[in-house]
């Protein structure tokens, strides 16, 4: 989101307007305080929503960091499943836009103690439009992070990200 302050002045002698503008600073208070719960940070970068809590693949039900997720059940398409996963966290999806109908990537998850066979995790890209805040629920904590910061939460998947 970009904010621009416009200053308009009228020159009576010449009979014309002069428009001076001062762009808003790219470094926000959220950047200065490293407030990862705010969308008003890293304005020149994409931010990714991570949730802390129960995950479908967490060993022994242990809370962990993960993207909004849902096991594919009976939805018509994978995208509908992804929309359902995001809606379960955000509620209203009117401020989001899904980029395309196909996943942007997938990851094969090898055997885990509670999942006997390898499975695929599909990733869909969606964008936040026209809002600065969501009422995020169904998790113990959440953060908005840049691509580089993802590695702090998923160091074992550095090659994938």
N, C-alpha and C positions, 0 to 999 in steps of 0.2 A: 504494500500500500504506500503510495507516495502522497505527501501533503505539500502543497505549495501556497505560500503566502503572497498575495497580490497587493501591491500598493499602487493606487491610481491617483494621479495628480492632474489638474487642469491648468494649463498655461493660458491666462486671460489675454495676454498680449498677442500671442500667436493664434489663439483659438483652437489649440489641439490638446489632446491627451497624451500623457507620457505614462507608460506602465513600467514600473520597476517591480521585480519579484525577487524574493529571497527563498531559495529552496530550503525545506526543512532539513535538519541535520540527519545524516545517515546513521550516526551513532546515537542510540536511544538510551534512556534510563535503564531499560531492561538489559541492554548490552553492558552497561557500566556495572550493573549489579549481578550479571550472569543469571538473570531470572529466566530459567528454562521453561517456566509455566506460561510465559507470555509469547504471543505471536508478534509482538512489537520488538523483535530482536533480529539481528542478522538480516536486515531488510534487503540486502543484495544477494541473499542465498535462499535456496529452498529449505523449508523446515519439514521434518517428518515427525509424526505423532507416535510416541511410544507409551505403552501402558505398563504399570507394574502391578502384578497380581497373578491370579490363576491363569494358566495357559493350557491349551489342549495337549501340549506335549511335555508339560513340566513333570519331571520325575517326582513321584510320591506326593503330588499336589503342592509342591513347594512353589511359593510365589517367585516370579521372574519377570524381567523386562521382555516385552514382545510388542509386535504391531497389533492393531485391532484384528481379530481373527475369528473364524467360525469354521467348523467342520462342514464340508459340503454334504447336504442332506437330500432335500427333494426340490431344490430351486431349479428353475427352468434353465439357467445358464450359470457359469462361474461368476460372471459379473453380478448377477442378482445375489449370489451368495456373498460376494464382497460388499455390495451395498447393504445387505442385511447385517453383516459384521460391523460395518461402520455406524449404521443406524442404532445398533444395540448400545454403542458407546456415546454417540452424539445426540441421538434422538432424531431431531429434524435434520434432513439432508439438504434443505433448501439453500444452504450456503456452501455447498460442495459441488464439484463438477468432476465426473469420472472421465479420464482421458482415454477414450477408446473402449471397445468391447472385449478386447483380448488382454490377457495378462501381460505385464511388461517383463516378467521373468518368473522363474520357478527355481526351487531348491529341493534337492532330494535329501530327506532326513533319514539317516540310517537307523537301525534298530535302537530302541530305547526300552527301558524296563517295563513300561506300561503299554508299549506299542510293539507287537511282535514282528511286524514286517516293515520294510522301508516304505515311505510314502512321500508324496510331493506336496510342497507348500507353494501356492501360487501368489504372486504379488501383483496388485493392481495399483495404478497411480490415480489419485484424485487430488483436486486442488481446492483450497479454501477461497471463496469468493465473497467479497463485501462484508466481512465481519472481522472483528479483532478478538472475539472471545467465544468459547463454547462451554456448555455445561457438561463436562466430561464425567461419566459415571461408570459404574461397574468395574472399578479398579481401585487399588490402594493409593496409587500415585500415578502421575503422568508427566511427560516432558515433551517439548518441541525442540528437536535437535537438528543440526546441520548434518550433511553427509559425513563430514570428517568426525563429528562427535558421535555418530553411530558406532564407530569402532570402540568407543569407551564402553558401550553397552553390549556389543557383540564382537569381542576380539577374536573369537574362534572362526567367525565368518568374514574376516577381513578381505579375503580373496574375492568373495561373492560381492561384497558391497563396493 
